[in-house]
Amino acid sequence: MNPPTSASTAPGTSGRTLTSPPSGDGRMELNIEQSDLAFAVGRALGSVSTRSPLPLLSCILLEAEKDGLRVTGTDLDVTTSVLAPCEVKSPGRAAVSARHFHDVARKIPRGPLSVALKDQQCEVRYGRGKGWSRFPTQDPADFPRTPELKAEASLKLDGDALGRLVARSAYAASTEETRPQLNGVLLQGGDGKIAFVSTDGHRLARATHQGTFAGLSKDGVIIPSRALQAVSRGAEDATGPVEIEIAAGKNQAGFAAQAGAYRIQILTRLLEGPYPNYEQVIPRSNPKQLKCRRADLMEAVDIVASHADNVTRQVRFSLRRGRLGVASATELGAGEHQIEASYDADDMEIGYNAGYMLDILRSIPTEEVAFHLNTALSAGVVEPVGALPQPDEELLCLIMPLRLPDAVG
């Protein structure tokens, strides 16, 4: 498993240098099924840069080798490499425009096709000679090379479990660049659990799975959420366990999985910490409890959010004994939706961001959800009611309220 390196320092790479691979790329000629080519290119495309001033970073690297066709894409922070089965007639390499090549590869009719490097052009022939496409190439020797990852911590995790952990946590990561460590997900070990934690300061999600991550402490490492989204896509395809390797000393993490006939590897840099001490913001005593059907609340919030302010997305929760009202009123209109709920504390009005609330509700797999609340201006904890479908997993969410226009205090 390997993240990328180049002979010169590229803009936006924080001074990291990359070492060019040796020359001698050969003629490259192979036969492959359209479905295999489209899969490999499509997965590698997810790591290709969309804004880099370096033309080579808009390319994918095609490598015909003894084990098959390896397709690699990178933005120097996240690298995805997919090994697909093929018949290699002549080994070699070519760097081609990722999006242009993918657009053609996915549209070609299903069936066998050939890929060959001819006169510095990558030629694809398909339909038993009925069609062809040619693509200009760039020097593959300049494509960022990926050094070998020497793991300090390692773990094998079922692909479905990894996908769930990512889906239940990564949505809460920040997209703002003011606090870069919040742009990732904290991966923690210790206490016989593996935890995935993310927060943007307005909400927090922690998904845990029972298990031991040898070599990973409770301080953990921060993995960019963009990398984990790529990992999640790979986990969906995985037909066996996903191998996770961390090299904190080298600021790297790697994920590898077998997906049927394909071998997928994703490598990423780690974000610099420290991660905030999130545990100190989780309320220890929120005496007011609300329970309701998750689907009912999602429907109410989704409908009423149509009237919410486009910036704050604020909706009002009106908690009463035995029911919960969700409402919003702006110049866009007004609406209210009542649902049955279990609540026996004092009446309370709380404002929430509708988008944040829906994200949390979508991440919870149980029929009912519970809110643990204190005041209209303090953090609320949202949890599933009852055990998760996977008894070795747990989930905790936290959401900060929005001050209502008529709030007191």
N, C-alpha and C positions, 0 to 999 in steps of 0.2 A: 504494500500500500504506500502511496507516494504523493504530498502537495508540491506545486510547481516551482521551478527555479529558472534565470536567463543571463546571458553573459553581460548584459548591461542592465542598469537599474531603470525600470520603467516608471513613468510618472504615476503617482498614486499608490506606490507599493511600499511606502514607508522605509525606503532605503534598502529593501531586500534585493539581493542580486541573484540573477538566474544564470545557470550554466548551460550553454548550448550543447546539444548532443552531437556525436560525431557525424561527419558527412558520409556519403556512400549510401544513398537511399534506394538504389536499384530501380527496376522498371515497374514494379508493382502491377500484378495482374491476378485477378481472382474471380471466382464464380460464387454467387451468394443468392439466397432467396430474398425477394423484395421485402417480405415481412421482417426478416432478420435485420436487413439493412435499415429499414425505417425505424425499428425499435431502438437499435443501437444509436443511430443518429439523433433520434428524438430525445432519448435520455441524456446524451452528452450535451445537447443544445441547451438544457436547463442551466448549465454553468457558464455559458458563453456570455461575454461582456456585451452589453447593449450601448454603452456610452464611452468606451475607451477610445482615446485618440490613436491607439496603436492598431493598425489594420489587422495584424496577425491575431489579435485577441478576438476578432470577429469570426475567426476560422475555427474549424475542427481539424484535428489531426487524424488521418486514416493511416493505419499501420497494418500491413499484411505480414503476419508472422506465422510461425509453425502451428500455433494453437488456434488461429483464426484471424478475424479482422478486429483490431482494437480501434475504437473510436473515442477520442478524448476532446473535451472542451474545458476551458478554464477562463476565469477572470483574474487570476493570480491570488484570489482569496479562497475560492471554492473550485475544485477540480472534479469532474466526473469522467470516469473511464469505463467503457463497456466492451467486453470481449464477446463477439458473436461468432457462431460456427460458419465456416465457409470452406471452399476448396481453393487453396493458395497455389497458383501456378507459378508465380514469381514473387518473392518477397520485395517489399519496398514501402515507401511512405509518401504521403501527399497532404498538403494543407489546403483546404478549400473553404470557401465562404459557407459558414454554418447554416444560415437561414436559407440561402439560395439552394444549397445542396439538399437540405431537409425538405424544402418545399417540393422539389422534384421527386425525391425518394419516396415520400408518402403518397404521391399521386400516380406513380408508375403502377401499371396493372400487376396483380399478384402473380408470382411465378419466378422462375430463375432469371437472373440477369448477370452481366459481367461488369466489372470495374477495372479499368486499366489506365496507367499513366503513359501518355503518348505526347511527345513534343511539348513537355511542360503543361499539358492539359490533362485533366482527369475526365476520362470518357466512360459513360455508363451506356450500355446497350441492353435492350430489353425486348420482350415480346418476340423472341426468336428472330431477331433482326428487323422487326417492324419499326422500332424507334430507337433513338439515341439522344443523349445530352452530353455536352462538354462544358467543363468548368475550368476557368483559369486557376492556377495554383500559385502558392507562395512557397518560399524555401522552407522545407520542414525542419532544416537544421536550426532555424531561428525560433522554432516553437518552444515555449517554456517546458523544460524537462522537470520531472517529478522525482525528487530524491527519495530514497527508501526511508520509510517510517520505522523507527526503533521504539517499540512500545514500552512505556513505563507502567501502564495499567491496561488491562484487557478484560473483555467480557463477551460472552455469546448470549444473545437475547432473541427470543422468537420474533419473527418479523411482524406478526400481528400485534404483539405486545408493544414493540417499539413504535409502531404506527399509532397506537392508542395513546401512548405517553406523549408523543409529539403533538397529536391533535388536541389533547387535553391541556396543553401548556403553552405551546408556541404562539398562539393567537394573542396572548397578553403581552408579548414583547413590544418594546417601544420601536417606533419607526423614525423618531427624531434623533439627530446626530449630536445633540448637546451633551448627552450622557451615553457614550458609545457602549459601555458595559451592559446597558439595558437593552441594546439591540440584539441580545442573544438570550439563550436559555442556559440557566445554571444546571449543570449535571453534577449531582452529589452522590457520594457513597456514605457508608457508615450506618450503624444501628440496624444492620441486616436488611437495609432497604436501598433502592436506587431511586433518586428523586429528580424530576425535571421541574424546574421552577422558572417562571418568568413574571415580570411586572413592568408596567410603564408609568407607575406612580399613581395611576387612577384605578387600577385593578391588578389582581395578582392571581396566579394559578399555580398550584403544586400538585403534580401527579406522581404517585409513588408505586413501586413494584417491589415485592419481596425478592431479595437476592443479594449477593455479594459481588461487588465490583473490585476485584483484587487490585490494589495499588492506588485506588482513588479515595481521597480523604473527604471529610465532610465539607472542607473548604471548596472542593470541587473545581471544575473548569467551566468556562463560559463559551458555548458553541454558538456561532452566529445563527439566528433563526432562519436566514435564507438557506444556509447549509442544511439545517434540519428539515426544511421543506423538501429539499432534494432527497434527503435520506428517507423521508416518509414515503415519497413516490417509489423509491427503490424497495422499501420494506413491503409495500403493497404487492410488488411482483415476486418477492422472495419465496422460494420453495423450501427453504431451510433456515437455520438461525442466521442472524446478522452478527457479524464480528465487529466489535467496537474496540478500537485501540487508541489510547491517549499517550502522547509524548509531550507532557507539559513543559519539560525543559527545552524542547524544540518548538514550543508554541503550536503544536499540530495535533489533529485528531483525524482518524480514518475509520471508515465504515465499509464493510465488504459483505456481499451476499451473493448466493447463487439464485438466479431466477430462471428456472427451467434450464434451457441450453445456454443462458447468458450468465456472465460473471460481471457484476457491477461493483465498482469501487468509487467511493467518494472521499475526498480528502479536503480538509479545511484548516485554515489558521484558527487559533483560539483568540478570543477577545481578551484584552488586558483587564484585570480586575483591580481592586477587589470588588466583588458583587456586594450590594448593600445587605446589611443584616435584616433580611426580610422578616425573620421570625419575631422581631420586636414590634412589628406593626400589626401582627395578627392578634386581635382582641382575645383576652383570656376569659372575660366574663361579659357576655352579651345576654342579658336575662330574658329579652322578649323574643319569642319564637313564632314564626309563621310557616305553615306548611300548606302546599297546594299542588295540584297536578301540573307537571311541567308543561305538557302540551297546551293546557288551558292558558297558562301565563304567557307562553310564547305567542299564542294567537292574539291575546289581548294587547301585548306590547307591540307586536308587529302591526296590528290595525291602527292603534292610536298613534304610533310613531309617524304615520302619514301626515299628521297635523303638527308635528314637533318642529322646533326651530332648526334650520339647516346647519347651524354651527354647534349649538349645545346639545341637540337631539334630546332635550329634556322631556321626560314624562313624569307625571305625579302618581305615586303610590299612596292610596288612602286605605289605611289599615283599620278595619272595624271588626268587632267580634263576629266570627263566622263568615267573613267575606273580605275580598280585596278589590278595590276599584283602581283602574289604571286610566289616567286621563291626560289630555294635553289641549292647550288652547293658545293659538297664535293667530296672526293675520291670515295664515293659510287655512284656518278653520278650527274646529274644536270637536272633540269626541271623548267618550268615556266607555269603558268596558268593564263589567262586573263579573267576577268569578267567585266560586265557593272556595273558602280557605279555612284552615284551622288557626285561629288567633284569639287569645283571651286576655291580652294585656290592654293597657290604655290606648285610646285612639291615637293614631300617629299619621303624619303626612311626611313623605320622603320623596325627594327628586332623584332620578337616575338618568344616566345617558342610555337611551334605548338601544343603541348599537352595542354598547358594552354589555348590557344586560342580555341581549340575544346571544352574543358570543358565549357567555357563561352558560346559559340554558342549553345551547346546542352541544356544549362539551359534556354535559351530564347525561349519563345513559339510563338513569332510573325513571320510573313513572312519576314519582313525587320528588320535590325539592324542599329543603328547609332553609329558611333565613334566620340567622341569629343576629339580633339587632339590639342597639342600646338607645341612641338618640338619633334625631333626624340629620345630625351633622357628623356622626361618627361612622367609622368603617363597619360594614356589614359582612358577615361570613355566609356564604352560600354553599351548601353541601347536598349530596344525594341522600335520599331517605332510604335506609336499608342498605344491604350489601350490594356492591357492584356485581355485574355479571361474572367478573373474574375475582374470586375471593382473595387473591393475593395482591390486589391493587386497591389504592385509596385515592381520593380526590378532594381537594379543598380549594375553594375560590373565595376571593375577597373583592369587594367593590366599594369605592368611595362614593358617597352621595353628592348630588349637586344642590346648592342652596336654592330653595324655592323663592320666587319673587316676594312672597308674603311671609318668609321665615322670620322668626324672632330669635335674637341672640347672636 
